Amino acid sequence: MSPGPRRLPLRLRRGPTPWERQRPTWREAAPAAIGAALARAQARPAGNWYVVGASRELRPDGPLGRTVAGTELVLWRDARGRPLAGPGACPHLGAPLRRAAVRDGRLLCHWHGLALDGRRFAGWAPWPAHDDGLLLWVRLDRVGAEPPTERPPCPPRPAGGVAAVYAGRGRCEPEDVLANRLDPWHGAWLHPYSFTDLSVVQDPGEEADPAGGPGCGEFPVEFAVDVSFRLAGPAVVPVRAEFAAPGPRTVVMRIVEGTGAGSVVETHATPLTPAGAATPVTLVTEAVVAVSDWRGFAAVRAAAPVLRPLLRAASGRLWRDDLAYAERRWTLRRAGRLPGGAGRRPGGPGGAEAQPPVT
């Protein structure tokens, strides 16, 4: 492995490399390498847990409605602030429980006042829910069809950081989102406004050990990258980052050297439509937790309410391009035209013949 980046807070470049003159990475970004990393991720179970949103979204005074793989669900908090979840239709006459009220930890249907306290009632049964302090998870055993686990595969996060959560949707499947995140070679080409001087310094290859499973420990590193984050003008921040895939719908990037060491970016892909849907939709939830040993970081933490929207906006700008990447990949897969044969071809009604021309 090459030496890590300098431990300076920033570096001034003599002049930005023109986009078209940067080093090509297409030879290294082999479809087989990306496909192998994706296959390893998909082989790791998630215990049927799905990310459904940010913890901040679930307030004590109201429910949160979500759909996962075509399954309507509702979440709310009990009197102690713990998350509860269950089917999104009232067991009385099917009212949408996302429009219910929460009183003293009970969910009150707005059609006839039926109260649900999180226990079974008339065929309505709760589903396990978990709040890890930043994200909300729901366990759907019928959807995941895996051996269930008590807790989701939560990656470890640094304490005392500034955290923000971005959410976006794309016309693709979760594997297309993961394939994007497991292709670090595209960073400086697709996102020149954010990254420069990118080099993949560790690639386990196609024969890497896929071992790893649910839990809150460390997971096998898929890639290590030296890259510089662009600031204003010629200023850049060089870092080394590692990518790991704890499960079939999650990729975690962790800065391990340079300014912000310990910071993490978690990307979670949650299917919103049923398996085999003619037009699949996937929710991308990205959690950023930024830390630094810089002495002035205490002032940064104090400004967290102002910084969170900026972090979300930065994630949104990147995902504008990355969702286009994922959507294009899904379109090619469905048409049987994905180069290199990486990734399975989607199933479901319509088939390749019903797919409109790729644009």
Long-range contacts (C-beta under 8 A, 24 or more apart in sequence): 1-201, 1-202, 1-224, 2-199, 2-201, 2-226, 4-226, 4-240, 4-257, 4-258, 5-226, 5-228, 5-238, 5-239, 5-240, 5-257, 5-258, 6-238, 6-258, 7-257, 7-258, 7-259, 8-238, 8-259, 9-237, 9-259, 9-294, 10-231, 10-235, 10-236, 10-237, 10-259, 11-228, 11-235, 11-236, 11-237, 11-238, 12-234, 12-235, 12-236, 13-196, 13-228, 13-234, 13-235, 13-236, 14-234, 15-234, 16-196, 16-234, 17-196, 17-197, 19-189, 19-192, 22-188, 22-189, 22-196, 25-185, 25-186, 25-188, 25-189, 25-198, 25-200, 26-185, 28-185, 28-200, 28-203, 29-183, 29-185, 29-186, 30-340, 31-339, 31-340, 31-341, 31-342, 32-206, 32-340, 32-342, 33-203, 33-205, 33-206, 34-179, 34-182, 34-183, 34-342, 35-179, 35-340, 35-341, 35-342, 35-343, 36-205, 36-206, 36-207, 36-208, 37-182, 37-204, 37-208, 37-222, 37-223, 37-245, 38-175, 38-178, 38-179, 38-182, 38-342, 38-343, 39-210, 40-208, 40-210, 40-212, 40-220, 40-222, 40-245, 41-178, 41-182, 41-222, 41-245, 41-247, 41-248, 41-250, 41-251, 42-175, 42-178, 42-248, 43-210, 43-248, 44-153, 44-210, 44-212, 44-213, 44-214, 44-219, 44-245, 44-246, 44-247, 44-248, 45-146, 45-147, 45-149, 45-213, 45-214, 45-247, 45-248, 46-144, 46-146, 46-152, 46-153, 46-214, 46-246, 46-247, 46-248, 46-249, 46-250, 47-139, 47-144, 47-146, 47-147, 47-148, 47-149, 47-150, 47-151, 47-152, 47-153, 47-214, 48-139, 48-140, 48-141, 48-143, 48-144, 48-145, 48-146, 48-148, 48-149, 49-130, 49-137, 49-138, 49-139, 49-144, 49-149, 49-151, 49-152, 49-153, 49-214, 50-137, 50-138, 50-139, 50-140, 50-143, 50-144, 50-249, 50-270, 51-135, 51-136, 51-137, 51-152, 51-249, 51-250, 51-268, 51-270, 51-283, 51-285, 52-136, 52-137, 52-138, 52-270, 52-283, 53-135, 53-136, 53-165, 53-167, 53-285, 54-134, 54-135, 54-136, 54-165, 54-167, 54-285, 54-287, 55-131, 55-132, 55-133, 55-134, 55-135, 55-136, 56-165, 57-136, 58-83, 58-131, 58-136, 60-102, 61-102, 62-101, 62-102, 63-97, 63-98, 63-99, 63-100, 63-102, 63-107, 64-98, 64-136, 65-96, 65-97, 65-98, 65-99, 66-138, 67-272, 68-138, 68-140, 68-143, 68-270, 68-271, 68-272, 69-140, 69-143, 69-271, 69-272, 69-273, 69-274, 69-275, 70-272, 70-273, 70-274, 70-277, 71-140, 71-142, 71-143, 72-96, 73-127, 73-138, 73-140, 74-98, 74-100, 74-107, 75-129, 75-136, 75-138, 76-100, 76-102, 76-105, 76-107, 77-102, 77-105, 78-105, 78-117, 78-118, 79-104, 79-105, 80-105, 82-131, 83-129, 83-130, 83-131, 83-136, 84-118, 84-126, 84-129, 85-126, 85-127, 85-128, 85-129, 85-138, 86-116, 86-118, 86-124, 86-125, 86-126, 86-127, 87-124, 87-125, 87-127, 90-114, 90-124, 91-121, 91-122, 91-123, 91-124, 92-122, 134-163, 134-165, 134-287, 134-289, 135-165, 135-266, 135-268, 135-285, 135-287, 149-214, 151-214, 151-215, 151-216, 152-214, 153-213, 153-214, 153-215, 153-216, 153-246, 153-247, 153-250, 154-216, 155-216, 155-219, 155-244, 155-246, 155-250, 155-252, 155-264, 155-266, 156-216, 156-217, 156-218, 157-264, 157-289, 158-262, 158-263, 158-264, 158-289, 158-291, 160-291, 160-301, 161-262, 161-263, 161-289, 161-290, 161-291, 161-301, 162-289, 162-290, 162-291, 162-300, 162-301, 162-304, 162-307, 162-308, 162-311, 163-287, 163-288, 163-289, 163-290, 163-304, 163-308, 164-287, 164-288, 164-307, 164-308, 164-309, 164-311, 164-312, 164-315, 165-285, 165-286, 165-287, 165-288, 165-312, 166-284, 166-285, 166-286, 166-288, 166-311, 166-312, 166-315, 166-316, 166-319, 167-283, 167-284, 167-285, 167-286, 168-283, 168-284, 168-286, 168-316, 168-319, 168-323, 169-272, 169-281, 169-282, 169-283, 169-284, 169-323, 170-281, 170-282, 170-284, 170-323, 170-326, 170-327, 171-279, 171-280, 171-281, 171-327, 171-330, 172-280, 172-282, 172-323, 172-326, 172-327, 172-329, 172-330, 173-271, 173-280, 173-282, 173-330, 173-346, 174-248, 174-249, 174-269, 174-270, 174-271, 174-282, 175-248, 175-269, 175-343, 175-344, 176-282, 176-326, 176-327, 176-329, 176-330, 176-333, 176-343, 177-249, 177-267, 177-269, 177-282, 177-284, 177-322, 177-326, 178-245, 178-248, 178-249, 178-250, 178-251, 178-269, 179-326, 179-329, 179-342, 179-343, 180-322, 180-325, 180-326, 180-329, 181-243, 181-251, 181-253, 181-267, 181-322, 182-222, 182-223, 182-243, 182-245, 182-251, 184-223, 184-225, 184-243, 186-325, 187-225, 187-227, 188-227, 190-321, 190-322, 190-325, 191-318, 191-321, 193-230, 193-317, 194-229, 194-230, 194-314, 194-317, 194-318, 195-227, 195-228, 195-229, 195-230, 196-227, 196-228, 196-230, 196-236, 197-226, 197-227, 197-228, 197-236, 197-238, 198-225, 198-226, 198-227, 198-228, 199-225, 199-226, 199-227, 200-224, 200-225, 201-225, 201-226, 201-240, 202-242, 212-245, 212-246, 214-246, 214-247, 218-244, 219-244, 219-245, 219-246, 219-252, 220-244, 224-256, 259-292, 259-294, 260-290, 260-291, 260-292, 261-291, 261-292, 261-293, 262-291, 263-288, 263-289, 263-290, 263-291, 263-292, 264-288, 264-289, 265-289, 275-347, 275-348, 276-346, 276-347, 276-348, 276-349, 277-348, 278-348, 278-349, 278-350, 278-354, 280-330, 280-346, 282-326, 284-319, 284-323, 286-315, 286-319, 288-315, 328-358, 331-355, 331-358, 332-358
